[in-house]
């Protein structure tokens, strides 16, 4: 599979030419108005339920074989506590406190699965969404999820997918099988799986590692192209189908994590990337994951 698509303009033309098809597909798959927030009440406390979905960036890894407990999730939880009673749900407590066998806390669960591509998230979504756990291992139904925070595509690109392939998988995960009908066994995307939730879709951070472990200061061009396709799609849906577009929000993690000074998530005053070039490192008190958390929060506040 080609690492770069030949011309970015050609890819954007592909999106433009297919927007009518996309919107028809979305309209036929999803026909829900903007929902009121669902609430889960546990021990008399009304919670706002957030489902975190993604890969090792959601799990919280920052270098191979090392983990910072919680990654961005711990900071996100503390920031959300200032405006609501947050409850994170998912099927794994990996890289979270408290660890087993202690009872789960409000922030323990998520579905950040290291190494997973978008198609793997799609295939597992039916099982995960019907087995969401939360505080004290209480089960939460997908219709009671208020928001979904999803970030994926890094592993697709790292494993050789070009922007068009990665975007096709992204489209299927959000809207259900559409551009490539790659997952006929799962006709639902996030919008229909979580009918009462806003879907916060993140662009992926800069990538500084090529397949095979070759490190280069800069990034594969395909990351920029993939992120541009996500931005274009969400803008088009918001413009042409507000009923669906009002349930989708863009979260620009890419621009938030661009290296702009000596104290940034990836490089520290030199031309040599630190960490592994994929995950935010632990320099400056885990600055990269803190930036991720703040970017999520800013998007959530703006959306409501």
Phi and psi restraints in degrees (value plus and minus 20) as a CYANA .aco file:
   2 UNK   PHI     -87.6   -47.6
   2 UNK   PSI     120.6   160.6
   3 UNK   PHI     -95.7   -55.7
   3 UNK   PSI     -61.1   -21.1
   4 UNK   PHI    -133.3   -93.3
   4 UNK   PSI     122.3   162.3
   5 UNK   PHI    -101.3   -61.3
   5 UNK   PSI     127.2   167.2
   6 UNK   PHI     -76.4   -36.4
   6 UNK   PSI     -70.7   -30.7
   7 UNK   PHI    -158.9  -118.9
   7 UNK   PSI     110.9   150.9
   8 UNK   PHI     -83.3   -43.3
   8 UNK   PSI     -59.2   -19.2
   9 UNK   PHI     -80.5   -40.5
   9 UNK   PSI     -54.0   -14.0
  10 UNK   PHI     -85.0   -45.0
  10 UNK   PSI     -59.1   -19.1
  11 UNK   PHI     -88.7   -48.7
  11 UNK   PSI     -63.3   -23.3
  12 UNK   PHI     -83.7   -43.7
  12 UNK   PSI     -54.7   -14.7
  13 UNK   PHI     -83.3   -43.3
  13 UNK   PSI     -57.5   -17.5
  14 UNK   PHI     -79.3   -39.3
  14 UNK   PSI     -64.1   -24.1
  15 UNK   PHI     -84.5   -44.5
  15 UNK   PSI     -64.9   -24.9
  16 UNK   PHI     -82.3   -42.3
  16 UNK   PSI     -62.7   -22.7
  17 UNK   PHI     -89.6   -49.6
  17 UNK   PSI     -41.2    -1.2
  18 UNK   PHI    -124.0   -84.0
  18 UNK   PSI     -16.0    24.0
  19 UNK   PHI     -83.2   -43.2
  19 UNK   PSI     -57.9   -17.9
  20 UNK   PHI     -82.2   -42.2
  20 UNK   PSI     -62.7   -22.7
  21 UNK   PHI     -83.8   -43.8
  21 UNK   PSI     -61.6   -21.6
  22 UNK   PHI     -80.0   -40.0
  22 UNK   PSI     -68.2   -28.2
  23 UNK   PHI     -87.4   -47.4
  23 UNK   PSI     -55.4   -15.4
  24 UNK   PHI     -83.5   -43.5
  24 UNK   PSI     -63.9   -23.9
  25 UNK   PHI     -82.9   -42.9
  25 UNK   PSI     -64.8   -24.8
  26 UNK   PHI     -81.3   -41.3
  26 UNK   PSI     -65.4   -25.4
  27 UNK   PHI     -82.8   -42.8
  27 UNK   PSI     -54.4   -14.4
  28 UNK   PHI     -98.7   -58.7
  28 UNK   PSI     -46.4    -6.4
  29 UNK   PHI    -106.1   -66.1
  29 UNK   PSI     -56.7   -16.7
  30 UNK   PHI    -145.7  -105.7
  30 UNK   PSI     109.7   149.7
  31 UNK   PHI    -161.2  -121.2
  31 UNK   PSI      28.1    68.1
  32 UNK   PHI    -130.9   -90.9
  32 UNK   PSI     119.3   159.3
  33 UNK   PHI     -94.1   -54.1
  33 UNK   PSI     154.3   194.3
  34 UNK   PHI     -83.0   -43.0
  34 UNK   PSI     103.0   143.0
  35 UNK   PHI    -105.9   -65.9
  35 UNK   PSI     136.6   176.6
  36 UNK   PHI     -95.3   -55.3
  36 UNK   PSI     133.9   173.9
  37 UNK   PHI     -85.9   -45.9
  37 UNK   PSI     111.3   151.3
  38 UNK   PHI    -101.2   -61.2
  38 UNK   PSI     136.8   176.8
  39 UNK   PHI    -153.6  -113.6
  39 UNK   PSI     123.5   163.5
  40 UNK   PHI    -132.0   -92.0
  40 UNK   PSI     109.7   149.7
  41 UNK   PHI    -132.4   -92.4
  41 UNK   PSI     102.3   142.3
  42 UNK   PHI    -147.6  -107.6
  42 UNK   PSI     102.3   142.3
  43 UNK   PHI      33.0    73.0
  43 UNK   PSI      20.1    60.1
  44 UNK   PHI      61.5   101.5
  44 UNK   PSI     -21.2    18.8
  45 UNK   PHI    -122.2   -82.2
  45 UNK   PSI     108.3   148.3
  46 UNK   PHI    -109.7   -69.7
  46 UNK   PSI     101.8   141.8
  47 UNK   PHI    -128.5   -88.5
  47 UNK   PSI     128.8   168.8
  48 UNK   PHI    -116.7   -76.7
  48 UNK   PSI     103.1   143.1
  49 UNK   PHI    -117.8   -77.8
  49 UNK   PSI     107.7   147.7
  50 UNK   PHI    -142.7  -102.7
  50 UNK   PSI     111.0   151.0
  51 UNK   PHI    -128.6   -88.6
  51 UNK   PSI     100.8   140.8
  52 UNK   PHI    -122.1   -82.1
  52 UNK   PSI      99.1   139.1
  53 UNK   PHI    -146.9  -106.9
  53 UNK   PSI     113.5   153.5
  54 UNK   PHI     147.7   187.7
  54 UNK   PSI    -169.6  -129.6
  55 UNK   PHI    -134.2   -94.2
  55 UNK   PSI    -163.7  -123.7
  56 UNK   PHI     -88.1   -48.1
  56 UNK   PSI     -39.7     0.3
  57 UNK   PHI     -89.8   -49.8
  57 UNK   PSI     -48.0    -8.0
  58 UNK   PHI    -103.3   -63.3
  58 UNK   PSI     -57.3   -17.3
  59 UNK   PHI     -82.1   -42.1
  59 UNK   PSI     -61.0   -21.0
  60 UNK   PHI      92.2   132.2
  60 UNK   PSI       0.4    40.4
  61 UNK   PHI     -92.7   -52.7
  61 UNK   PSI     128.5   168.5
  62 UNK   PHI    -146.5  -106.5
  62 UNK   PSI     -40.3    -0.3
  63 UNK   PHI    -165.9  -125.9
  63 UNK   PSI     140.6   180.6
  64 UNK   PHI     -78.0   -38.0
  64 UNK   PSI     108.6   148.6
  65 UNK   PHI      61.9   101.9
  65 UNK   PSI     -20.5    19.5
  66 UNK   PHI    -148.0  -108.0
  66 UNK   PSI     128.1   168.1
  67 UNK   PHI    -159.4  -119.4
  67 UNK   PSI     123.8   163.8
  68 UNK   PHI    -124.4   -84.4
  68 UNK   PSI      99.1   139.1
  69 UNK   PHI     -75.2   -35.2
  69 UNK   PSI      97.2   137.2
  70 UNK   PHI      75.6   115.6
  70 UNK   PSI     -42.9    -2.9
  71 UNK   PHI      32.4    72.4
  71 UNK   PSI    -149.3  -109.3
  72 UNK   PHI     -95.4   -55.4
  72 UNK   PSI     -35.5     4.5
  73 UNK   PHI     -85.2   -45.2
  73 UNK   PSI     -58.1   -18.1
  74 UNK   PHI     -84.6   -44.6
  74 UNK   PSI     -64.9   -24.9
  75 UNK   PHI     -86.1   -46.1
  75 UNK   PSI     -61.8   -21.8
  76 UNK   PHI     -77.9   -37.9
  76 UNK   PSI     -65.3   -25.3
  77 UNK   PHI     -79.9   -39.9
  77 UNK   PSI     -66.5   -26.5
  78 UNK   PHI     -83.7   -43.7
  78 UNK   PSI     -57.3   -17.3
  79 UNK   PHI     -90.7   -50.7
  79 UNK   PSI     -60.2   -20.2
  80 UNK   PHI     -87.0   -47.0
  80 UNK   PSI     -49.7    -9.7
  81 UNK   PHI     -80.5   -40.5
  81 UNK   PSI     -43.0    -3.0
  82 UNK   PHI     -92.8   -52.8
  82 UNK   PSI     -35.2     4.8
  83 UNK   PHI    -151.3  -111.3
  83 UNK   PSI     -23.7    16.3
  84 UNK   PHI    -184.0  -144.0
  84 UNK   PSI     157.6   197.6
  85 UNK   PHI    -119.6   -79.6
  85 UNK   PSI      74.9   114.9
  86 UNK   PHI    -100.2   -60.2
  86 UNK   PSI     124.0   164.0
  87 UNK   PHI    -155.5  -115.5
  87 UNK   PSI      96.5   136.5
  88 UNK   PHI    -110.8   -70.8
  88 UNK   PSI     118.5   158.5
  89 UNK   PHI    -146.1  -106.1
  89 UNK   PSI     140.9   180.9
  90 UNK   PHI     147.2   187.2
  90 UNK   PSI    -185.8  -145.8
  91 UNK   PHI    -136.9   -96.9
  91 UNK   PSI     -21.7    18.3
  92 UNK   PHI    -152.1  -112.1
  92 UNK   PSI     127.7   167.7
  93 UNK   PHI    -133.2   -93.2
  93 UNK   PSI      -3.1    36.9
  94 UNK   PHI     -77.6   -37.6
  94 UNK   PSI     118.2   158.2
  95 UNK   PHI      40.2    80.2
  95 UNK   PSI      15.8    55.8
  96 UNK   PHI    -151.0  -111.0
  96 UNK   PSI     136.6   176.6
  97 UNK   PHI    -129.7   -89.7
  97 UNK   PSI     123.6   163.6
  98 UNK   PHI     -96.3   -56.3
  98 UNK   PSI     133.4   173.4
  99 UNK   PHI    -102.5   -62.5
  99 UNK   PSI     145.2   185.2
 100 UNK   PHI     -78.8   -38.8
 100 UNK   PSI     129.7   169.7
 101 UNK   PHI    -114.8   -74.8
 101 UNK   PSI      -6.6    33.4
 102 UNK   PHI     -84.9   -44.9
 102 UNK   PSI     132.3   172.3
 103 UNK   PHI     -80.3   -40.3
 103 UNK   PSI     128.1   168.1
 104 UNK   PHI     -91.1   -51.1
 104 UNK   PSI     124.8   164.8
 105 UNK   PHI    -114.5   -74.5
 105 UNK   PSI    -199.2  -159.2
 106 UNK   PHI     -84.2   -44.2
 106 UNK   PSI     -42.9    -2.9
 107 UNK   PHI    -129.6   -89.6
 107 UNK   PSI     -10.4    29.6
 108 UNK   PHI     -95.4   -55.4
 108 UNK   PSI     -60.9   -20.9
 109 UNK   PHI    -110.3   -70.3
 109 UNK   PSI     131.3   171.3
 110 UNK   PHI    -187.5  -147.5
 110 UNK   PSI     159.0   199.0
 111 UNK   PHI    -153.0  -113.0
 111 UNK   PSI      39.8    79.8
 112 UNK   PHI    -117.7   -77.7
 112 UNK   PSI      92.2   132.2
 113 UNK   PHI    -137.7   -97.7
 113 UNK   PSI      86.5   126.5
 114 UNK   PHI     -73.3   -33.3
 114 UNK   PSI     113.8   153.8
 115 UNK   PHI      65.8   105.8
 115 UNK   PSI     -27.7    12.3
 116 UNK   PHI     -96.0   -56.0
 116 UNK   PSI     116.2   156.2
 117 UNK   PHI    -108.1   -68.1
 117 UNK   PSI     152.0   192.0
 118 UNK   PHI     -81.0   -41.0
 118 UNK   PSI     -59.6   -19.6
 119 UNK   PHI     -86.5   -46.5
 119 UNK   PSI     -51.5   -11.5
 120 UNK   PHI     -92.6   -52.6
 120 UNK   PSI     -55.6   -15.6
 121 UNK   PHI     -82.3   -42.3
 121 UNK   PSI     -61.9   -21.9
 122 UNK   PHI     -82.1   -42.1
 122 UNK   PSI     -66.3   -26.3
 123 UNK   PHI     -84.9   -44.9
 123 UNK   PSI     -55.6   -15.6
 124 UNK   PHI    -108.2   -68.2
 124 UNK   PSI     -29.3    10.7
 125 UNK   PHI     -77.7   -37.7
 125 UNK   PSI     -62.5   -22.5
 126 UNK   PHI     -78.7   -38.7
 126 UNK   PSI     -63.4   -23.4
 127 UNK   PHI     -88.7   -48.7
 127 UNK   PSI     -67.9   -27.9
 128 UNK   PHI     -79.9   -39.9
 128 UNK   PSI     -66.5   -26.5
 129 UNK   PHI     -86.1   -46.1
 129 UNK   PSI     -43.8    -3.8
 130 UNK   PHI    -115.7   -75.7
 130 UNK   PSI     -13.7    26.3
 131 UNK   PHI    -157.3  -117.3
 131 UNK   PSI      18.4    58.4
 132 UNK   PHI     -93.9   -53.9
 132 UNK   PSI     108.9   148.9
 133 UNK   PHI    -134.5   -94.5
 133 UNK   PSI     140.6   180.6
 134 UNK   PHI    -169.0  -129.0
 134 UNK   PSI    -167.6  -127.6
 135 UNK   PHI     -70.1   -30.1
 135 UNK   PSI     107.2   147.2
 136 UNK   PHI      36.4    76.4
 136 UNK   PSI      11.5    51.5
 137 UNK   PHI      43.2    83.2
 137 UNK   PSI       3.2    43.2
 138 UNK   PHI     -93.1   -53.1
 138 UNK   PSI     118.6   158.6
 139 UNK   PHI    -105.3   -65.3
 139 UNK   PSI     121.0   161.0
 140 UNK   PHI    -142.8  -102.8
 140 UNK   PSI     111.4   151.4
 141 UNK   PHI     -96.1   -56.1
 141 UNK   PSI     128.3   168.3
 142 UNK   PHI     -80.0   -40.0
 142 UNK   PSI     -50.2   -10.2
 143 UNK   PHI     -90.9   -50.9
 143 UNK   PSI     -31.8     8.2
 144 UNK   PHI    -117.4   -77.4
 144 UNK   PSI     -12.1    27.9
 145 UNK   PHI    -103.0   -63.0
 145 UNK   PSI     109.0   149.0
 146 UNK   PHI    -106.3   -66.3
 146 UNK   PSI     -56.4   -16.4
 147 UNK   PHI    -169.6  -129.6
 147 UNK   PSI     129.8   169.8
 148 UNK   PHI    -139.4   -99.4
 148 UNK   PSI     109.0   149.0
 149 UNK   PHI    -129.3   -89.3
 149 UNK   PSI      93.9   133.9
 150 UNK   PHI    -145.4  -105.4
 150 UNK   PSI     112.9   152.9
 151 UNK   PHI    -160.7  -120.7
 151 UNK   PSI      98.5   138.5
 152 UNK   PHI    -178.7  -138.7
 152 UNK   PSI     141.4   181.4
 153 UNK   PHI     107.0   147.0
 153 UNK   PSI     -39.9     0.1
 154 UNK   PHI     -80.9   -40.9
 154 UNK   PSI     -64.2   -24.2
 155 UNK   PHI     -91.4   -51.4
 155 UNK   PSI     -52.7   -12.7
 156 UNK   PHI     -78.2   -38.2
 156 UNK   PSI     -69.6   -29.6
 157 UNK   PHI     -88.4   -48.4
 157 UNK   PSI     -63.2   -23.2
 158 UNK   PHI     -81.9   -41.9
 158 UNK   PSI     -50.1   -10.1
 159 UNK   PHI    -113.1   -73.1
 159 UNK   PSI     -11.1    28.9
 160 UNK   PHI      90.5   130.5
 160 UNK   PSI     -19.8    20.2
 161 UNK   PHI     -91.8   -51.8
 161 UNK   PSI     120.7   160.7
 162 UNK   PHI    -104.7   -64.7
 162 UNK   PSI     158.1   198.1
 163 UNK   PHI     -84.1   -44.1
 163 UNK   PSI     -57.1   -17.1
 164 UNK   PHI     -85.4   -45.4
 164 UNK   PSI     -63.4   -23.4
 165 UNK   PHI     -85.3   -45.3
 165 UNK   PSI     -66.6   -26.6
 166 UNK   PHI     -82.2   -42.2
 166 UNK   PSI     -60.2   -20.2
 167 UNK   PHI     -87.9   -47.9
 167 UNK   PSI     -57.6   -17.6
 168 UNK   PHI     -78.6   -38.6
 168 UNK   PSI     -60.2   -20.2
 169 UNK   PHI     -89.3   -49.3
 169 UNK   PSI     -59.3   -19.3
 170 UNK   PHI     -78.9   -38.9
 170 UNK   PSI     -67.3   -27.3
 171 UNK   PHI     -77.7   -37.7
 171 UNK   PSI     -64.9   -24.9
 172 UNK   PHI     -84.0   -44.0
 172 UNK   PSI     -60.1   -20.1
 173 UNK   PHI     -85.4   -45.4
 173 UNK   PSI     -58.7   -18.7
 174 UNK   PHI    -100.4   -60.4
 174 UNK   PSI     -67.9   -27.9
 175 UNK   PHI    -125.5   -85.5
 175 UNK   PSI     -34.5     5.5
 176 UNK   PHI      81.6   121.6
 176 UNK   PSI     148.1   188.1
 177 UNK   PHI     -73.0   -33.0
 177 UNK   PSI     108.0   148.0
 178 UNK   PHI    -167.3  -127.3
 178 UNK   PSI     -97.3   -57.3
 179 UNK   PHI     -84.0   -44.0
 179 UNK   PSI     -56.2   -16.2
 180 UNK   PHI    -148.0  -108.0
 180 UNK   PSI     -23.8    16.2
 181 UNK   PHI      29.7    69.7
 181 UNK   PSI      21.7    61.7
 182 UNK   PHI     -95.6   -55.6
 182 UNK   PSI     -40.4    -0.4
 183 UNK   PHI    -146.8  -106.8
 183 UNK   PSI      43.8    83.8
 184 UNK   PHI     -83.4   -43.4
 184 UNK   PSI     -41.0    -1.0
 185 UNK   PHI     -92.6   -52.6
 185 UNK   PSI     -37.7     2.3
 186 UNK   PHI    -147.8  -107.8
 186 UNK   PSI      72.4   112.4
 187 UNK   PHI     -94.6   -54.6
 187 UNK   PSI     -24.9    15.1
 188 UNK   PHI    -123.1   -83.1
 188 UNK   PSI     120.6   160.6
 189 UNK   PHI    -123.0   -83.0
 189 UNK   PSI    -189.6  -149.6
 190 UNK   PHI     -84.3   -44.3
 190 UNK   PSI     -55.9   -15.9
 191 UNK   PHI     -83.3   -43.3
 191 UNK   PSI     -57.1   -17.1
 192 UNK   PHI    -110.1   -70.1
 192 UNK   PSI     -47.4    -7.4
 193 UNK   PHI     -87.1   -47.1
 193 UNK   PSI     -56.4   -16.4
 194 UNK   PHI    -139.4   -99.4
 194 UNK   PSI      60.3   100.3
 195 UNK   PHI     -87.8   -47.8
 195 UNK   PSI     -39.1     0.9
 196 UNK   PHI    -129.1   -89.1
 196 UNK   PSI       0.2    40.2
 197 UNK   PHI    -135.7   -95.7
 197 UNK   PSI     126.9   166.9
 198 UNK   PHI    -101.6   -61.6
 198 UNK   PSI     122.5   162.5
 199 UNK   PHI    -128.7   -88.7
 199 UNK   PSI      95.3   135.3
 200 UNK   PHI    -118.4   -78.4
 200 UNK   PSI      93.1   133.1
 201 UNK   PHI    -125.5   -85.5
 201 UNK   PSI     103.8   143.8
 202 UNK   PHI    -119.6   -79.6
 202 UNK   PSI     120.9   160.9
 203 UNK   PHI     -89.5   -49.5
 203 UNK   PSI     137.5   177.5
 204 UNK   PHI    -110.1   -70.1
 204 UNK   PSI     132.4   172.4
 205 UNK   PHI     -88.1   -48.1
 205 UNK   PSI     146.3   186.3
 206 UNK   PHI     -75.1   -35.1
 206 UNK   PSI     126.1   166.1
 207 UNK   PHI    -138.5   -98.5
 207 UNK   PSI     105.7   145.7
 208 UNK   PHI    -134.1   -94.1
 208 UNK   PSI      -7.0    33.0
 209 UNK   PHI    -148.5  -108.5
 209 UNK   PSI     107.6   147.6
 210 UNK   PHI    -107.8   -67.8
 210 UNK   PSI     140.7   180.7
 211 UNK   PHI     -75.2   -35.2
 211 UNK   PSI     120.8   160.8
 212 UNK   PHI      71.5   111.5
 212 UNK   PSI     -19.8    20.2
 213 UNK   PHI      65.6   105.6
 213 UNK   PSI      -9.7    30.3
 214 UNK   PHI     -96.9   -56.9
 214 UNK   PSI     105.5   145.5
 215 UNK   PHI    -118.8   -78.8
 215 UNK   PSI     114.4   154.4
 216 UNK   PHI    -163.1  -123.1
 216 UNK   PSI     111.1   151.1
 217 UNK   PHI     -88.4   -48.4
 217 UNK   PSI     104.7   144.7
 218 UNK   PHI     107.0   147.0
 218 UNK   PSI    -162.0  -122.0
 219 UNK   PHI    -187.8  -147.8
 219 UNK   PSI     135.3   175.3
 220 UNK   PHI     -81.9   -41.9
 220 UNK   PSI     115.4   155.4
 221 UNK   PHI     -78.4   -38.4
 221 UNK   PSI     -48.9    -8.9
 222 UNK   PHI     -84.1   -44.1
 222 UNK   PSI     -46.9    -6.9
 223 UNK   PHI     -82.7   -42.7
 223 UNK   PSI     -66.8   -26.8
 224 UNK   PHI     -81.2   -41.2
 224 UNK   PSI     -61.0   -21.0
 225 UNK   PHI     -88.9   -48.9
 225 UNK   PSI     -61.7   -21.7
 226 UNK   PHI     -83.3   -43.3
 226 UNK   PSI     -66.0   -26.0
 227 UNK   PHI     -83.8   -43.8
 227 UNK   PSI     -58.3   -18.3
 228 UNK   PHI     -83.6   -43.6
 228 UNK   PSI     -56.3   -16.3
 229 UNK   PHI     -86.4   -46.4
 229 UNK   PSI     -59.7   -19.7
 230 UNK   PHI     -82.6   -42.6
 230 UNK   PSI     -67.8   -27.8
 231 UNK   PHI     -79.1   -39.1
 231 UNK   PSI     -65.7   -25.7
 232 UNK   PHI     -82.8   -42.8
 232 UNK   PSI     -61.8   -21.8
 233 UNK   PHI     -83.6   -43.6
 233 UNK   PSI     -66.4   -26.4
 234 UNK   PHI     -86.6   -46.6
 234 UNK   PSI     -60.2   -20.2
 235 UNK   PHI     -81.9   -41.9
 235 UNK   PSI     -62.8   -22.8
 236 UNK   PHI     -84.3   -44.3
 236 UNK   PSI     -63.6   -23.6
 237 UNK   PHI     -86.2   -46.2
 237 UNK   PSI     -61.6   -21.6
 238 UNK   PHI     -82.9   -42.9
 238 UNK   PSI     -56.3   -16.3
 239 UNK   PHI     -96.3   -56.3
 239 UNK   PSI     -61.9   -21.9
 240 UNK   PHI    -117.8   -77.8
 240 UNK   PSI     -38.6     1.4
 241 UNK   PHI    -165.0  -125.0
 241 UNK   PSI      54.3    94.3
 242 UNK   PHI     -77.4   -37.4
 242 UNK   PSI     -52.0   -12.0
 243 UNK   PHI     -79.2   -39.2
 243 UNK   PSI     -55.7   -15.7
 244 UNK   PHI    -109.1   -69.1
 244 UNK   PSI     -61.9   -21.9
 245 UNK   PHI     -80.7   -40.7
 245 UNK   PSI     -50.8   -10.8
 246 UNK   PHI     -90.5   -50.5
 246 UNK   PSI     -30.3     9.7
 247 UNK   PHI    -118.4   -78.4
 247 UNK   PSI     -21.1    18.9
 248 UNK   PHI    -140.1  -100.1
 248 UNK   PSI     113.2   153.2
 249 UNK   PHI    -148.1  -108.1
 249 UNK   PSI     118.8   158.8
 250 UNK   PHI    -108.6   -68.6
 250 UNK   PSI     115.8   155.8
 251 UNK   PHI    -144.5  -104.5
 251 UNK   PSI      91.3   131.3
 252 UNK   PHI    -109.7   -69.7
 252 UNK   PSI      57.8    97.8
 253 UNK   PHI     -88.4   -48.4
 253 UNK   PSI     -49.0    -9.0
 254 UNK   PHI     -79.2   -39.2
 254 UNK   PSI     -75.2   -35.2
 255 UNK   PHI     -87.5   -47.5
 255 UNK   PSI     -51.5   -11.5
 256 UNK   PHI     -85.3   -45.3
 256 UNK   PSI     -48.7    -8.7
 257 UNK   PHI    -127.3   -87.3
 257 UNK   PSI      -8.5    31.5
 258 UNK   PHI     -85.5   -45.5
 258 UNK   PSI     119.8   159.8
 259 UNK   PHI     -92.0   -52.0
 259 UNK   PSI      93.4   133.4
 260 UNK   PHI    -140.6  -100.6
 260 UNK   PSI     -32.5     7.5
 261 UNK   PHI    -176.5  -136.5
 261 UNK   PSI    -195.1  -155.1
 262 UNK   PHI     -90.8   -50.8
 262 UNK   PSI     -37.3     2.7
 263 UNK   PHI    -137.2   -97.2
 263 UNK   PSI      46.6    86.6
 264 UNK   PHI    -136.4   -96.4
 264 UNK   PSI     151.0   191.0
 265 UNK   PHI     -85.2   -45.2
 265 UNK   PSI     -39.7     0.3
 266 UNK   PHI    -137.7   -97.7
 266 UNK   PSI     -61.4   -21.4
 267 UNK   PHI    -148.2  -108.2
 267 UNK   PSI     132.6   172.6
 268 UNK   PHI    -146.9  -106.9
 268 UNK   PSI      61.6   101.6
 269 UNK   PHI      48.5    88.5
 269 UNK   PSI      -4.2    35.8
 270 UNK   PHI    -162.9  -122.9
 270 UNK   PSI     159.5   199.5
 271 UNK   PHI    -113.1   -73.1
 271 UNK   PSI     -12.3    27.7
 272 UNK   PHI    -124.5   -84.5
 272 UNK   PSI      97.2   137.2
 273 UNK   PHI     -82.6   -42.6
 273 UNK   PSI     120.9   160.9
 274 UNK   PHI    -119.4   -79.4
 274 UNK   PSI     155.5   195.5
 275 UNK   PHI      43.2    83.2
 275 UNK   PSI    -159.7  -119.7
 276 UNK   PHI    -133.7   -93.7
 276 UNK   PSI     -15.0    25.0
 277 UNK   PHI      60.6   100.6
 277 UNK   PSI     -21.5    18.5
 278 UNK   PHI    -135.7   -95.7
 278 UNK   PSI     -65.6   -25.6
 279 UNK   PHI    -124.6   -84.6
 279 UNK   PSI     127.9   167.9
 280 UNK   PHI     -76.4   -36.4
 280 UNK   PSI     121.9   161.9
 281 UNK   PHI    -109.1   -69.1
 281 UNK   PSI    -195.9  -155.9
 282 UNK   PHI    -119.1   -79.1
 282 UNK   PSI     -11.9    28.1
 283 UNK   PHI     -85.6   -45.6
 283 UNK   PSI     126.1   166.1
 284 UNK   PHI      37.7    77.7
 284 UNK   PSI      32.4    72.4
 285 UNK   PHI      33.8    73.8
 285 UNK   PSI      33.5    73.5
 286 UNK   PHI      37.2    77.2
 286 UNK   PSI      23.9    63.9
 287 UNK   PHI     -74.2   -34.2
 287 UNK   PSI     -60.0   -20.0
 288 UNK   PHI     -80.5   -40.5
 288 UNK   PSI     -67.8   -27.8
 289 UNK   PHI     -89.7   -49.7
 289 UNK   PSI     -52.2   -12.2
 290 UNK   PHI     -82.0   -42.0
 290 UNK   PSI     -61.9   -21.9
 291 UNK   PHI     -82.5   -42.5
 291 UNK   PSI     -62.4   -22.4
 292 UNK   PHI     -76.9   -36.9
 292 UNK   PSI     -67.7   -27.7
 293 UNK   PHI     -81.3   -41.3
 293 UNK   PSI     -65.0   -25.0
 294 UNK   PHI     -84.3   -44.3
 294 UNK   PSI     -54.7   -14.7
 295 UNK   PHI     -87.8   -47.8
 295 UNK   PSI     -61.8   -21.8
 296 UNK   PHI     -78.9   -38.9
 296 UNK   PSI     -68.6   -28.6
 297 UNK   PHI     -81.1   -41.1
 297 UNK   PSI     -64.8   -24.8
 298 UNK   PHI     -78.7   -38.7
 298 UNK   PSI     -60.0   -20.0
 299 UNK   PHI     -87.9   -47.9
 299 UNK   PSI     -59.2   -19.2
 300 UNK   PHI     -84.8   -44.8
 300 UNK   PSI     -66.7   -26.7
 301 UNK   PHI     -80.5   -40.5
 301 UNK   PSI     -62.9   -22.9
 302 UNK   PHI     -84.8   -44.8
 302 UNK   PSI     -56.2   -16.2
 303 UNK   PHI     -89.9   -49.9
 303 UNK   PSI     -49.1    -9.1
